[in-house]
Amino acid sequence: MLYQLLAVLLLMLGFALFVLPTSEYIMDAGHHHRSIVWQIAEDYSHCQFLIRLPGYCPMPAFRDVVDAPLVVRRLHKTRQEVRSELGIGDDVKLVILNFGGQPADWKLKDEYLPSGWLCLVCGASDTEEVPPNFIKLAKDAYTPDLIAASDCMLGKIGYGTVSEALAYKVPFVFVRRDYFNEEPFLRSMLEYYQSGVEMIRRDLLTGQWKPYLERAISLKPCYVGGVNGGEITAHILQETAAGKNCTSDKFSGARRLQDAIILGYQLQRVRGRDLLIPEWYANAENEFALSIGSPTCQVDERSSPIDYSIEDFEVLHGDVQGFPDSVNFLKSLVELDSLNDNGSTEVRREQKAAAGLFNWQEDIFVTRAPGRLDVMGGIADYSGSLVLQMPIREACHVALQKNHPSKHRLWKHVQARQDSSVQGQTPVLQIVSYGSEFSNRAPTFDMNLSDFMDGGKPISYENARKYFSKDPAQKWAAYVAGTILVLMRELGVRFEDSISMLVSSAVPEGKGVSSSASVEVASLSAIAAAHGLSISSRDIALLCQKVENCIVGAPCGVMDQMTSACGEANKLLAMVCQPAEVLGLVEIPSHIRFWGLDSGIRHSVGGADYGSVRIGAFMGREIIKSTASSMLPVSSSVINGVSNYDSEDNSVELLQTESSLDYLCNLPPHRYEAIYAKLLPESITGEAFVEKFVNHNDPVTVIDEKRSYAVRASARHPIYENFRVKAFKALLTSATSDEQLTSLGELLYQCHYSYSECGLGADGTDRLVELVQKAQHSKSEDGTLYGAKITGGGCGGTVCAIGKNSLRTTQQIIEIQQRYKDATGYSPFIFEGSSPGAGKFGHLRIRRRSSGSPKIK
């Protein structure tokens, strides 16, 4: 009872590391339930001080902090007493399975345990049968005594399990916990005290326990801190109740309220439009300067000269072309080799995994693919629009090595899986992805390449999507490994060798600058280079789109992948998406510059609103085609008050063309307004549409018959956007003048508000566009900005701004960054600069330089 009361009081005082891991459920429950989140946040605002325990999430809003030791339940019995009661000798290795929420059909098997081991099972049902080397514990068993009597623990991370594992110096083999925001910090604490081993969920369920258990008992847990946090906290509460003030009252409740939702209620994950975000909202990732993506340095173009020498590698093919990020990536590879024998706890786990990835005496292939800034075109790409896209400076690097299975360096758990397989040595894929420390994804992924085969043929895309969806923490691997399956299915490539890949991306995730496309393009380019496949940049982009559409399940167009693959620095890639006709590259005039400003609101093309707008557009196309077809045989001059232009010679020909419309953007705006605008419904339910039109004929989206879709706005946007992009392209080549810049900016503004009409706007991006407008029209400032728009799939992400290429404009961008931070607490990431696509960069083939080889620069 004391601990239950304590937990409630601690929650009120801000103890919970973050109390809202249920944010995903709230999002699914609907908008009217989200007020619960803000109510919890408001409750936090009344906290007077914070009692902070080891393993805490950063909570900078609380300036009155009292640190307490671990809260740990006391032991009632000794290790010897527990083992004696269970009849287990000291020489028996004992693991306790404390893992709730297992799959209902999961059955424990005796071969899961190494020889001589026993497993104590917590929470097993009365009817569940277990093998003889597993022991079911009573439901009222006191688990702290049993944990302390065990040699290691197997389960999911939680505060209680972590604190007791540390306190009793019991190594903890853990499986990632989906959408559990406390996990990165608890995991870091486990690793710091040499007490944690991460197990892949797939290995847990298939019984590949041996390498993890053996690794666990080799650890030497070293936590030496206090374990009486309960008593200390109770004393603090008693003192507070007695009237002793623990606070300095420096900050108001509203200031502390910010911290109640940072990370806990992750607005970055909102599917669809963002909530009405209070202006005081601060994004934790930004406040703590947590690094996402690559460990490679982002070098300012204006910084001191860079050493481009690559001392430790022979570059057998290709050229780094002077890119600082590529040089730094190669240097990071050199550092990995020295980590193999490094026992330092300061080394990140993903680096340790990468250190065991490559055979340094064999060739390694390196590719580079940038993200992109959507200047014009955006969501009109899937409707066949002309788009103008700029590759950005930030890029993804992939290092890949292929080896015969007999020579492949395998991680211990992968080797154990191979050893237990009747197939013996088979090709294996191992991937390390940098940047997972503070995300909900695992840093590593591995699979047998035979998993992609079924009956001698590559598995279907649907089965691949299911395969990668089994473990949310490893779903990211679909973007990388999915490229292999696409090559198998589309080009008939067979992979006989094992593959190791290191993915290091400096393209920020969730900011609408195509981080996923850059990963896909870099990955597929590396695989193609290593296997001697000659694939054009255009075809690489199309294959990568198939990865995203068919395996990842995101209904994106092709402009992202095409820009990442085919773009060139400081030029706009002009492409008609029907499906992917590159018209060429448009020079950005020297007096014009584009910037990207991140709103801090996470963007996802997999989000429900992006998909629904796409469905609405395809519905609109089908309705237009049906309307045009129905008008063809009619001879009267007016139908339902709408002229059918029978008196015009070309009316029938136009209607025939529109009745078989392949792409919505091929319909001119004037024809849309004259014939179809008033006939399109503002919205329609999926059920009503299917009943009348059967199908919307989009291969990558599925109509939900219970949902209502906005049709008119969704169809209107790409028709007018195509016209705007054509006008924008023409203006770029017109004479230099203020009118040119004003007109270009106006087109950006029109595009932005058209997004909002579709339902793809966001409070943060609207605010940034408004700040650009204020800077443009301010009488007290010399405005050099001319326009801005939301980019990509909308619903947050990044805003593209256009202005003069001048120092004053850069200053205005920085001022907007500060004003946005003052209003929201979030300082936008600024995208500036450009770099070439993967095709222009090509690939590097490198090998560690032997001691006698000359230094290469």
C-alpha positions in Angstrom: 0.0 0.0 0.0 2.9 2.4 0.8 4.4 1.8 -2.6 1.0 2.3 -4.4 0.4 5.6 -2.5 4.0 6.6 -3.3 3.5 5.9 -7.0 0.5 8.2 -7.1 2.2 11.0 -5.2 5.3 10.6 -7.4 3.1 10.8 -10.5 1.7 14.1 -9.2 5.2 15.4 -8.6 6.4 14.6 -12.1 8.1 11.4 -11.3 6.9 9.5 -14.3 9.6 9.4 -16.8 6.9 10.3 -19.3 3.4 9.2 -18.4 2.0 9.1 -21.9 3.2 6.0 -23.7 -0.4 5.5 -24.8 -0.3 8.4 -27.2 -0.7 6.0 -30.2 -4.0 4.7 -28.7 -5.2 8.2 -28.1 -4.5 9.2 -31.7 -6.4 6.1 -32.9 -9.3 6.9 -30.6 -10.0 10.2 -32.3 -9.8 13.9 -31.8 -12.3 14.2 -29.0 -10.2 12.0 -26.7 -7.1 14.1 -27.1 -8.3 16.6 -24.6 -7.4 13.9 -22.0 -3.7 14.5 -22.9 -3.9 18.2 -22.4 -5.7 17.6 -19.1 -2.9 15.5 -17.9 -0.5 18.1 -19.1 -2.4 20.8 -17.2 -2.2 18.6 -14.0 1.5 18.6 -14.4 1.6 22.4 -14.4 0.6 22.4 -10.7 3.8 20.5 -9.8 5.9 22.4 -7.4 9.1 20.4 -7.8 10.4 17.2 -9.4 11.7 14.1 -7.6 14.0 12.6 -10.2 15.2 9.0 -10.2 18.1 7.4 -12.1 17.3 6.7 -15.7 15.1 9.8 -16.0 14.1 11.4 -19.3 15.4 14.9 -19.6 12.9 17.4 -18.1 14.4 20.8 -18.3 11.2 22.6 -17.5 11.6 21.7 -13.9 14.3 23.8 -12.4 13.5 22.7 -8.8 14.8 19.1 -8.9 15.5 16.7 -6.1 17.5 13.6 -7.1 16.7 10.4 -5.4 18.2 6.9 -5.7 16.6 3.9 -7.3 13.2 2.8 -6.0 13.7 -0.9 -5.4 11.6 -3.5 -3.6 13.4 -5.0 -0.6 14.4 -8.7 -0.6 12.6 -11.1 1.8 14.9 -14.1 1.2 18.4 -14.7 0.3 19.5 -16.3 -3.0 20.4 -19.5 -1.3 17.0 -19.7 0.4 15.1 -19.2 -2.8 17.1 -21.8 -4.7 16.8 -24.2 -1.9 13.0 -23.9 -1.9 12.9 -24.4 -5.6 15.3 -27.3 -5.4 17.9 -25.6 -7.7 21.6 -26.0 -7.0 24.1 -23.1 -7.2 25.7 -24.8 -10.2 22.5 -24.5 -12.3 22.2 -21.4 -14.6 18.9 -19.8 -13.9 17.1 -17.2 -16.1 13.8 -15.6 -15.0 11.3 -14.8 -17.8 9.4 -11.7 -16.8 7.7 -10.9 -20.1 4.1 -9.8 -20.3 2.0 -9.5 -23.4 3.4 -12.5 -25.3 1.6 -13.7 -28.5 -1.3 -16.0 -27.5 0.0 -18.9 -29.6 3.6 -18.7 -28.4 4.7 -21.9 -26.9 7.9 -22.3 -24.9 10.2 -25.2 -26.0 13.0 -27.0 -24.2 15.5 -26.2 -26.9 15.2 -22.5 -26.2 17.6 -22.9 -23.3 21.2 -23.9 -23.4 22.1 -27.2 -21.8 22.1 -27.1 -18.0 19.9 -24.0 -17.8 16.5 -23.6 -16.1 13.9 -20.9 -16.7 11.5 -19.4 -14.1 8.3 -18.3 -15.9 6.3 -15.4 -14.4 2.7 -14.9 -15.2 2.0 -18.2 -16.9 -1.6 -19.2 -17.0 -2.8 -22.2 -15.0 -3.6 -24.2 -18.2 -0.3 -23.4 -20.0 2.1 -26.3 -20.3 5.8 -25.7 -20.1 8.8 -28.0 -20.9 10.6 -29.7 -18.0 13.4 -27.1 -18.1 10.9 -24.3 -17.5 9.3 -23.8 -14.0 5.9 -21.9 -13.7 5.9 -19.5 -10.8 2.8 -18.9 -8.6 0.9 -15.7 -9.5 1.6 -14.3 -6.1 5.3 -15.1 -6.2 7.5 -12.3 -4.9 9.5 -11.5 -8.0 12.4 -9.5 -6.4 13.6 -12.5 -4.5 13.4 -14.6 -7.6 15.2 -12.0 -9.7 18.0 -11.8 -7.1 18.3 -15.6 -7.1 18.7 -15.8 -10.9 21.8 -15.5 -13.1 20.0 -13.2 -15.6 16.6 -11.9 -16.4 14.7 -12.0 -19.8 11.9 -9.5 -20.4 10.8 -6.1 -21.6 12.2 -2.8 -20.3 10.3 -1.1 -17.5 11.3 1.0 -14.6 10.8 -1.7 -12.0 12.6 -4.5 -14.0 15.5 -2.2 -14.8 15.9 -0.9 -11.2 15.8 -4.4 -9.7 18.2 -5.7 -12.3 20.7 -3.0 -11.4 20.2 -3.2 -7.7 20.6 -7.0 -7.5 23.4 -7.0 -10.2 21.4 -9.4 -12.4 22.1 -9.0 -16.1 19.0 -8.1 -18.1 18.3 -9.5 -21.6 15.7 -7.2 -22.9 13.4 -6.9 -26.0 12.4 -3.5 -27.3 9.1 -2.2 -26.2 7.0 -0.6 -28.9 6.2 3.1 -28.5 7.7 3.2 -25.0 9.2 6.6 -24.6 11.2 5.8 -21.5 13.1 3.0 -23.1 16.1 4.9 -24.6 17.1 6.3 -21.2 16.6 3.2 -19.2 18.5 1.2 -21.9 21.3 3.7 -21.7 21.5 3.3 -18.0 21.6 -0.5 -18.3 24.4 -0.4 -20.8 26.3 2.2 -18.7 26.4 -0.2 -15.8 27.2 -3.2 -18.0 23.9 -4.9 -17.2 22.0 -5.0 -20.5 21.9 -7.2 -23.6 19.3 -6.4 -26.3 17.6 -9.4 -27.9 15.8 -9.2 -31.3 12.1 -9.9 -30.9 12.3 -12.5 -33.7 15.0 -14.4 -31.8 12.9 -14.3 -28.7 9.9 -15.9 -30.4 11.8 -18.4 -32.4 13.9 -19.6 -29.4 17.3 -18.3 -30.4 18.2 -17.5 -26.8 21.6 -19.1 -26.3 23.9 -16.3 -27.6 22.1 -13.7 -25.6 22.0 -15.7 -22.3 25.7 -16.6 -22.7 26.5 -12.9 -23.4 24.5 -11.9 -20.3 26.3 -14.1 -17.8 29.7 -12.8 -19.1 28.7 -9.2 -18.0 29.9 -7.7 -14.8 27.1 -5.4 -13.6 28.6 -2.5 -11.7 25.8 -0.3 -10.3 26.9 1.0 -6.9 24.3 3.7 -6.3 21.7 3.8 -3.6 18.6 1.7 -3.7 16.5 3.4 -1.0 14.7 5.9 -3.3 11.4 4.9 -1.7 12.4 5.9 1.8 14.0 9.1 0.7 11.1 10.1 -1.5 8.7 9.4 1.4 10.8 11.6 3.6 10.6 14.4 1.1 6.9 14.1 0.9 6.6 14.1 4.6 8.7 17.2 4.9 6.6 18.9 2.2 3.3 18.0 3.9 4.7 19.5 7.1 5.1 22.8 5.3 8.8 22.8 4.4 9.1 24.4 1.0 11.3 22.5 -1.5 10.7 25.0 -4.3 12.2 28.3 -5.3 9.1 29.2 -7.3 11.3 30.5 -10.1 8.9 29.4 -12.9 5.2 29.5 -13.4 3.1 26.4 -13.8 2.7 27.3 -17.5 6.5 27.2 -18.0 6.7 23.8 -16.4 3.7 22.6 -18.4 5.9 22.4 -21.4 7.7 19.4 -20.1 4.6 17.4 -19.5 4.2 16.5 -23.1 7.8 16.5 -24.4 8.4 13.1 -25.8 5.5 11.6 -23.8 2.9 12.8 -26.2 4.8 12.8 -29.4 3.3 15.2 -31.8 5.9 14.0 -34.3 3.9 10.8 -34.7 0.6 12.3 -35.3 -1.0 10.7 -38.3 -2.6 13.4 -40.3 -2.9 17.1 -39.3 -1.4 18.3 -36.0 -3.4 19.2 -33.0 -4.0 22.8 -31.9 -0.5 23.1 -30.4 -0.2 25.6 -27.5 2.4 28.2 -28.3 4.4 27.2 -25.3 5.0 23.8 -26.7 8.7 22.9 -26.9 10.2 20.0 -28.8 12.5 18.0 -26.6 14.7 16.7 -29.4 15.5 20.3 -30.3 16.0 21.5 -26.7 18.4 18.8 -25.8 20.2 19.0 -29.2 19.8 15.3 -29.5 21.5 14.0 -32.6 19.4 12.2 -35.2 20.9 10.5 -38.1 24.5 10.3 -38.9 27.5 10.7 -36.6 29.3 12.4 -39.5 29.9 16.0 -39.0 27.9 18.6 -40.8 30.4 21.1 -41.9 29.5 24.7 -42.5 30.5 25.8 -46.0 32.0 29.0 -44.5 34.2 27.1 -41.9 37.9 26.6 -42.2 39.4 24.4 -44.9 38.8 20.7 -44.6 41.4 17.9 -44.8 40.1 15.8 -47.7 42.8 13.2 -47.3 41.7 9.6 -46.7 44.8 8.1 -45.1 43.5 4.6 -44.4 41.7 3.7 -47.6 42.7 3.0 -51.1 40.0 4.5 -53.4 39.9 1.9 -56.1 37.0 3.5 -58.0 35.2 6.8 -57.8 35.9 10.2 -56.2 34.6 11.8 -53.0 34.3 15.0 -55.1 35.3 17.2 -52.2 32.2 16.5 -50.2 33.0 17.0 -46.5 30.2 14.7 -45.3 31.6 11.9 -47.6 35.1 12.4 -46.2 33.8 12.3 -42.7 31.8 9.2 -43.4 35.0 7.4 -44.6 36.8 8.5 -41.6 34.1 7.1 -39.4 34.6 3.8 -41.1 38.3 3.9 -40.1 37.3 4.5 -36.5 35.1 1.4 -36.5 38.0 -0.9 -36.9 39.6 0.4 -33.7 36.4 -0.3 -31.7 36.6 -4.0 -32.1 38.8 -4.4 -29.0 37.5 -1.3 -27.3 35.7 -2.0 -24.0 34.7 1.5 -23.4 31.1 2.1 -22.2 31.1 5.4 -24.0 30.9 3.7 -27.4 27.4 3.7 -28.8 25.8 0.3 -29.2 25.2 0.9 -32.9 28.9 1.6 -33.4 29.8 -1.6 -31.6 27.5 -3.5 -34.0 29.0 -1.7 -37.0 32.5 -2.5 -35.8 31.8 -6.2 -36.3 30.2 -5.7 -39.7 33.0 -5.6 -42.3 35.9 -7.6 -43.3 38.5 -4.8 -43.6 40.7 -6.7 -46.1 37.9 -6.8 -48.7 36.3 -4.2 -50.9 33.6 -1.9 -49.5 31.2 0.1 -51.7 30.0 3.5 -50.6 27.2 5.5 -52.1 25.6 8.9 -51.3 22.0 10.1 -51.9 20.6 13.5 -50.8 17.2 14.4 -49.5 15.2 16.9 -51.5 13.4 20.2 -51.0 10.0 20.3 -52.7 10.1 23.7 -54.4 6.9 23.2 -56.5 4.7 20.2 -57.3 4.3 18.4 -54.0 1.3 16.1 -53.8 0.4 16.7 -57.4 3.1 14.2 -58.5 0.8 11.2 -58.2 -1.7 13.0 -60.5 0.9 13.5 -63.2 2.0 17.0 -62.5 5.2 18.8 -63.5 7.3 19.1 -60.4 10.4 21.2 -59.5 12.7 19.6 -56.9 16.0 20.6 -55.4 18.4 18.1 -53.9 19.6 19.4 -50.5 23.0 19.3 -48.9 22.1 16.7 -46.3 22.5 13.2 -47.6 22.5 9.5 -46.7 25.6 7.4 -47.0 25.6 3.6 -47.3 28.7 1.4 -47.0 28.2 -2.2 -48.3 30.3 -5.3 -48.5 29.4 -8.6 -49.9 31.2 -11.8 -49.0 30.8 -15.5 -49.5 28.8 -16.9 -46.6 31.9 -18.8 -45.4 33.8 -15.6 -45.1 31.1 -13.3 -43.7 31.6 -11.8 -40.3 28.4 -12.6 -38.4 27.1 -11.2 -35.1 27.0 -13.8 -32.4 23.2 -14.3 -32.4 23.3 -14.6 -36.2 26.1 -17.2 -36.0 24.0 -19.1 -33.4 21.1 -19.1 -35.8 23.3 -20.4 -38.6 24.7 -23.1 -36.3 21.3 -24.4 -35.4 20.0 -24.4 -39.0 19.8 -27.6 -40.9 20.7 -25.6 -44.0 24.2 -24.7 -42.7 25.8 -21.6 -44.1 23.4 -19.5 -46.1 23.6 -15.9 -47.3 22.7 -13.4 -44.6 21.9 -9.7 -44.6 23.1 -7.6 -41.7 22.3 -3.9 -41.5 23.3 -1.2 -39.0 21.4 2.1 -39.0 22.9 5.0 -37.2 20.7 7.4 -35.3 18.5 5.1 -33.3 19.5 6.2 -29.8 16.5 8.3 -29.1 14.0 6.8 -31.5 11.8 3.8 -31.2 13.8 1.7 -33.7 16.5 -0.9 -33.2 19.9 0.0 -34.5 20.4 -3.4 -36.2 18.6 -5.8 -38.5 19.5 -9.2 -39.8 17.8 -11.9 -41.9 18.6 -14.9 -43.9 18.2 -13.9 -47.6 16.4 -17.2 -48.1 13.5 -15.5 -46.2 12.8 -13.6 -49.4 12.3 -16.9 -51.3 9.3 -19.2 -51.3 9.2 -22.3 -53.5 12.2 -21.1 -55.5 10.5 -17.7 -56.3 10.8 -14.3 -54.6 8.0 -13.8 -52.0 5.2 -11.4 -52.8 5.3 -7.7 -51.8 2.3 -8.3 -49.6 4.2 -11.0 -47.7 7.3 -8.8 -47.5 5.2 -6.0 -46.0 3.9 -8.4 -43.3 7.4 -9.7 -42.7 8.8 -6.2 -41.9 5.7 -5.3 -39.9 6.1 -8.0 -37.3 8.5 -6.0 -35.2 7.8 -2.2 -35.1 11.3 -1.5 -33.8 12.7 -3.1 -37.0 10.2 -1.9 -39.5 12.6 0.7 -40.7 14.6 -2.1 -42.4 12.0 -2.4 -45.1 13.4 0.8 -46.7 16.9 -0.9 -46.9 16.3 -4.6 -47.3 13.3 -4.0 -49.4 15.6 -2.9 -52.3 17.0 -6.4 -52.5 13.5 -8.0 -52.9 12.6 -5.4 -55.6 15.7 -6.3 -57.5 14.8 -10.0 -57.2 11.3 -9.5 -58.4 11.7 -6.8 -61.0 15.1 -7.7 -62.5 15.5 -11.3 -61.6 18.6 -10.8 -59.6 19.7 -13.7 -57.4 21.9 -13.1 -54.3 24.4 -15.8 -53.6 26.6 -13.8 -51.2 26.0 -12.4 -47.8 25.6 -8.7 -47.5 26.6 -6.2 -44.7 25.3 -2.6 -44.8 25.9 0.5 -42.7 23.3 3.2 -43.2 24.3 6.7 -42.0 21.9 9.5 -42.8 22.1 13.2 -42.1 18.7 13.8 -43.7 16.5 14.5 -40.7 13.5 12.1 -40.4 9.9 13.3 -40.4 10.7 16.8 -41.7 9.3 16.3 -45.2 12.6 16.3 -47.0 12.5 12.7 -48.2 14.7 11.0 -45.7 13.2 7.7 -46.8 13.9 8.3 -50.5 17.5 9.1 -49.7 17.9 5.9 -47.7 16.3 3.8 -50.5 18.3 5.3 -53.3 21.6 5.1 -51.5 20.9 1.5 -50.5 19.8 0.3 -53.9 22.7 2.1 -55.6 25.2 0.4 -53.2 23.7 -3.0 -53.9 23.8 -2.4 -57.6 27.4 -1.2 -57.5 28.6 -4.2 -55.4 26.9 -6.7 -57.7 27.9 -5.1 -61.0 24.4 -4.2 -62.0 24.1 -1.5 -64.6 20.9 0.4 -63.7 20.2 4.0 -64.9 19.5 6.6 -62.3 15.9 6.9 -63.5 15.3 3.2 -63.1 16.9 3.2 -59.7 14.3 5.9 -58.7 11.4 3.9 -60.1 12.6 0.7 -58.3 12.9 2.7 -55.0 9.4 4.0 -55.4 8.2 0.4 -55.7 10.0 -0.3 -52.4 8.1 2.5 -50.7 4.7 1.8 -52.3 4.7 -2.0 -52.2 6.9 -3.0 -49.2 6.9 -0.1 -46.9 3.2 0.7 -47.8 3.5 4.5 -48.2 1.5 5.8 -51.2 4.1 8.3 -52.4 4.7 9.5 -55.9 8.1 9.2 -57.6 9.5 12.7 -57.4 11.4 12.1 -54.1 13.3 9.1 -55.4 13.9 10.8 -58.7 15.4 13.9 -57.2 17.6 11.9 -54.9 18.8 9.7 -57.8 18.9 12.2 -60.7 19.3 15.7 -59.2 22.2 18.0 -59.5 23.5 20.6 -57.1 22.0 24.1 -57.3 19.5 23.0 -60.0 15.9 22.1 -59.9 15.0 18.8 -61.4 12.0 19.3 -63.7 10.0 16.1 -64.2 6.5 15.3 -65.5 5.3 12.4 -63.3 3.6 10.4 -66.0 5.1 8.3 -64.6 8.6 9.8 -64.5 9.6 11.8 -67.6 12.6 14.0 -66.7 12.5 17.2 -68.7 15.9 18.3 -67.6 17.5 20.5 -65.0 16.5 24.1 -64.4 19.3 26.5 -63.4 18.5 28.5 -60.3 19.3 32.1 -61.2 22.2 33.4 -59.2 20.1 36.2 -57.6 17.5 33.6 -56.3 17.9 31.2 -53.3 15.7 28.7 -51.7 15.6 27.8 -48.0 13.8 25.1 -46.0 12.4 25.8 -42.5 11.4 22.8 -40.4 8.2 23.4 -38.4 9.1 20.7 -35.8 5.8 18.9 -36.6 6.6 15.4 -37.8 5.5 14.6 -41.3 4.7 11.1 -42.7 3.5 10.2 -46.2 2.1 7.1 -44.5 -0.2 9.3 -42.5 -3.9 8.9 -42.9 -4.6 12.4 -44.3 -2.1 12.2 -47.1 -3.6 8.9 -48.2 -7.1 10.2 -48.0 -6.3 13.2 -50.1 -4.7 11.0 -52.7 -7.8 8.8 -52.7 -9.9 11.9 -53.0 -7.9 13.0 -56.1 -8.3 9.6 -57.8 -12.0 9.6 -56.9 -12.2 13.0 -58.6 -10.5 11.7 -61.7 -12.9 8.8 -62.0 -15.9 11.1 -61.5 -14.6 13.4 -64.2 -14.0 10.5 -66.6 -17.5 9.2 -65.9 -19.1 12.6 -66.4 -17.2 13.2 -69.7 -18.2 9.7 -70.9 -21.9 10.4 -70.1 -21.9 13.6 -72.0 -20.6 12.2 -75.2 -23.8 10.8 -76.7 -25.9 13.8 -75.6 -26.9 16.3 -78.4 -28.8 18.9 -76.4 -26.9 22.1 -75.7 -27.4 22.1 -72.0 -27.3 19.3 -69.4 -28.2 20.2 -65.9 -27.4 23.8 -66.6 -23.9 23.0 -67.9 -23.1 23.6 -71.6 -21.6 20.5 -73.3 -20.1 22.6 -76.2 -21.7 20.7 -79.0 -21.5 23.7 -81.1 -17.7 23.6 -81.0 -15.9 21.4 -83.4 -13.5 20.0 -80.9 -15.9 19.4 -78.0 -16.4 15.8 -78.8 -12.7 15.2 -79.1 -12.1 16.9 -75.8 -14.8 14.9 -74.0 -13.4 11.7 -75.5 -9.9 12.6 -74.2 -11.4 13.5 -70.8 -13.4 10.3 -70.6 -10.1 8.3 -70.7 -8.1 10.7 -68.6 -4.9 8.9 -67.4 -3.6 11.7 -65.2 -5.7 14.4 -63.5 -3.1 17.0 -64.3 -3.8 16.6 -68.1 -7.1 18.4 -67.5 -6.6 22.2 -68.1 -7.9 24.5 -65.4 -10.3 26.2 -67.7 -11.9 22.9 -68.7 -12.2 21.9 -65.1 -13.9 25.1 -64.2 -16.2 25.1 -67.3 -17.4 21.5 -67.1 -16.5 19.7 -63.9 -16.0 21.9 -60.9 -19.6 22.2 -59.9 -20.3 18.5 -60.6 -17.6 17.2 -58.3 -19.0 16.5 -54.8 -17.3 18.3 -51.9 -17.0 14.9 -50.2 -18.3 11.4 -50.6 -18.2 8.3 -48.5 -16.2 5.3 -49.6 -19.3 3.2 -49.6 -21.2 5.6 -51.9 -18.3 5.9 -54.3 -17.7 2.2 -54.6 -21.4 1.6 -55.1 -21.5 4.0 -58.1 -18.0 3.8 -59.6 -16.7 0.4 -58.2 -13.0 1.5 -58.1 -10.8 4.6 -58.0 -8.0 2.8 -59.9 -5.1 3.7 -57.7 -2.8 0.7 -57.2 -1.3 1.9 -53.9 -4.3 3.0 -51.8 -7.4 1.3 -50.6 -10.8 2.9 -50.1 -12.3 2.6 -46.6 -16.0 2.4 -47.3 -16.8 3.7 -43.8 -14.8 6.9 -44.3 -15.7 10.2 -46.0 -13.3 11.6 -48.6 -12.9 15.2 -49.7 -13.1 15.1 -53.5 -13.4 18.6 -54.8 -10.4 20.1 -53.1 -8.3 17.0 -53.6 -9.0 17.0 -57.3 -8.7 20.7 -57.8 -5.3 21.0 -56.2 -3.2 19.0 -58.7 -5.1 20.6 -61.7 -4.1 24.1 -60.6 -0.8 23.0 -59.2 0.4 21.7 -62.5 -0.4 25.1 -64.0 1.4 26.9 -61.2 4.5 24.8 -61.6 4.6 25.5 -65.4 4.3 29.2 -64.7 7.0 29.0 -62.0 9.4 27.2 -64.4 8.8 29.9 -67.1 9.3 32.7 -64.6 12.7 31.3 -63.5 14.0 32.0 -67.0 12.5 35.5 -67.3 14.2 38.8 -66.8 15.6 39.6 -63.4 13.2 42.0 -61.5 11.3 42.4 -58.4 8.2 41.5 -60.3 9.8 38.1 -61.2 10.4 37.4 -57.5 7.0 38.7 -56.4 5.3 36.4 -59.0 7.4 33.4 -58.0 6.5 34.0 -54.3 2.8 34.4 -55.1 2.8 31.0 -56.7 4.3 29.5 -53.6 1.6 31.2 -51.4 -1.2 29.9 -53.7 0.2 26.4 -53.4 0.4 26.6 -49.6 -3.2 27.6 -49.2 -4.4 25.0 -51.7 -2.7 22.4 -49.4 -4.8 23.8 -46.5 -8.0 23.5 -48.5 -7.2 19.8 -49.0 -6.8 19.3 -45.3 -3.0 19.0 -45.4 -2.1 22.2 -43.6 -0.6 22.4 -40.1 -0.4 25.1 -37.5 3.4 25.2 -37.5 3.8 25.5 -41.2 1.1 28.1 -41.4 2.9 30.1 -38.7 6.2 30.0 -40.7 4.5 31.1 -43.9 2.9 34.0 -42.0 6.3 35.0 -40.6 7.7 35.1 -44.2 4.8 37.3 -45.2 5.4 39.7 -42.3 9.1 39.9 -43.2 8.1 40.5 -46.9 5.6 43.3 -46.2 7.2 44.9 -43.2 7.6 48.6 -43.8 10.3 48.8 -41.1 12.5 46.2 -42.8 14.1 45.9 -46.1 12.2 42.7 -47.1 14.1 40.3 -49.4 11.8 37.3 -48.9 9.0 36.8 -51.4 7.0 33.7 -50.6 6.8 30.3 -48.9 4.8 27.1 -48.9 4.4 23.8 -47.1 6.2 21.0 -48.9 6.0 17.3 -49.7 3.1 15.4 -48.2 2.0 18.2 -46.0 0.6 17.8 -42.4 3.7 19.4 -41.0 7.2 19.0 -42.1 9.2 21.7 -43.8 8.3 25.0 -45.5 10.1 26.2 -48.6 10.9 29.9 -48.8 12.2 31.9 -51.7 14.2 35.1 -51.6 17.1 37.1 -52.9 20.5 35.4 -52.7 21.8 38.0 -50.2 23.2 38.3 -46.7 20.1 40.3 -45.7 17.8 37.4 -46.7 19.9 35.0 -44.7 19.6 37.3 -41.7 15.8 37.4 -42.2 15.6 33.6 -42.3 17.5 33.5 -39.0 15.2 36.1 -37.5 12.2 34.0 -38.6 13.8 31.0 -36.9 14.1 33.0 -33.7 10.6 34.4 -33.8 9.2 30.9 -34.4 11.2 29.6 -31.4 9.9 32.5 -29.3 6.3 31.6 -30.2 6.5 27.8 -30.0 9.6 26.9 -28.1 11.0 25.1 -31.2 13.9 26.4 -33.2 13.5 25.3 -36.8 16.2 23.4 -38.6 17.3 25.5 -41.6 18.0 23.7 -44.9 20.3 25.6 -47.1 22.6 24.6 -49.8 22.4 21.8 -52.4 24.3 18.7 -53.5 24.2 16.2 -56.4 22.0 13.1 -56.6 23.3 9.6 -56.3 23.7 9.2 -60.0 26.1 12.2 -60.2 28.1 11.0 -57.2 28.3 7.4 -58.5 30.0 5.0 -56.1 33.3 4.5 -54.3 35.0 1.2 -54.1 37.5 1.3 -51.2 39.8 -1.0 -49.3 41.8 -0.5 -46.2 45.3 0.6 -47.2 48.1 -1.7 -46.4 51.1 -0.4 -44.5 53.1 0.1 -47.6 50.5 1.8 -49.8 50.8 5.5 -50.5 48.5 8.0 -48.9 45.7 9.1 -51.2 44.2 12.5 -51.3 
